[in-house]
C-alpha cells in the first residue's frame, strides 16, 4: 500500500521573486516594498513572509531604525592578469551619477592577504588614482570575515579600475558593489502609481481629480500639483474612500503661485484608502492651465539576511498572525553600515511555489519505487501473455 503524500503548502497571495546579486557570504539585504503589497489596515504588514528556495521562512525587519547606506551592484568587465604584476578589472558604476565612496569585490578565493589599487575615469581613457596600497584579505574557517572593501574619497565617475596586486597568480573577481554615500531616507515620500480622472463642474466652478491607487490600505501623505498658470490662488479639499461611494475628509489647504516668492503647490493628506479625490475651487476664475496632480506616500523598507547561494520570494498569507523575530535586536546591535539593495522581479511569475512537509523526499522515493514496481510487474505480465506457446 502506497502511503498518501501530504502537502504542507501555505495559502498565499502569489509569490514574487526577490532579485539579489550573487554573494559568497551572508549579506544584509534592503528591499523597498512595492506599492501594491497590502500593509493591512494597521499598516504593519502582519501577513508578509520571506521564504527561501528550500521553503524556509526567513526573518525580516520592517522600517529598520538605522541609517543604512545602500549598495549599488555594478557590472565587471575586462578582467585580466598581468603576469608578475596584478589582476585588473574594470567596474561600470552606470550613468546615474550617484555618489559612492568604496568598492567591495566579490571573489571565490577563500584565503588571501594582498594589496589593491583603485583609479576612476569619466571616459575610460584618462584615469585618476584614488587609492593605493589598500589591504584586502580573508581567512578561511575563521571567525574573521576579513575585508574585501576598498575605501576612497567620494566620487561620481562612471568607470572604476581595480588592480589586485598578486604577481604570482590571477585573482578571481566575480562581481563588485559600490557603497552609496546618501543614506536611505525611510520617511521620504515618493510618487504613487494611480489611475487619474479629472472632471470640471461649470455650475460649482470646482475641478475634481480622482485617484484610484488600485489596492486598499495605500498610505497617501501629500498631493502635488503642476500647472502652466503663471499666477493663481486656489482652495483645495481632499477626501478618501474604500469603495468610491462613501467619502471621508482627508485634508485641505491652499495652492498658489505669485510673481514673487516660491510657489506652494502641495497639500498634506492623511489617507490609507484606495481612492483619493481632491476638489479645487476655481470660483469664477477659469480652470488652471495644463493641470496635473500626483499623490505621494511613504517608502517602506524591509531588511533581511540573505544567505549565500539562496534565492528568495516575497509572500502574503491572508489571516496569518504577525511574525515575531529577534532580527530587529540583531540589526540594532550589529548596526551594519551597508545593506545590499534587493528588488522585486516584476516580470517573474507570481505563482506560489509548491512546498511540502519534511517527509516529502522519503515519500517521493517510496512512490517512485512503487510505481517502478507496478510498471515492471505489468511489463512482465504483458510479455508472459504475448509470448507464443510451444
Buried (B, 14 or more C-beta within 10 A) or exposed (E): EEEEBEEEEEEBBEBBBBBBBEBBEEBBBBBBBBBEBBBBEEBEBBBBBBBBEEBEEBBBBBBBEBEBBBBBBBEBEEBEBEEEEBBBBBBBBEEEEBEBBBBBBBBEBEEBEBBBBBBBBEEEEEBEEBBEEBEBBBEEEEEEEBBBBBBBEEBEBBBBBBBBBBEEEBBBBBBBBBBBBEEBEBEEBEEBBBEBEEEEEEEEBBBBBBBBBBBBBBBBBBBBBEBEBEEBEBBBBBBBBBEEEEBEEBBBBEBBBEEEEEBBBBBBBBBBBBBBBBBBBBEEEEBBEEBEBBBBBBBBBBBBBBBEEBBBBBBBBEEBEEBEBEBBEBBEEEEBEBBBBBBBBEEEEBEBBEBBEEEBEEBEEBBEEEEEEEEEEEEEEEEEEEEEEE
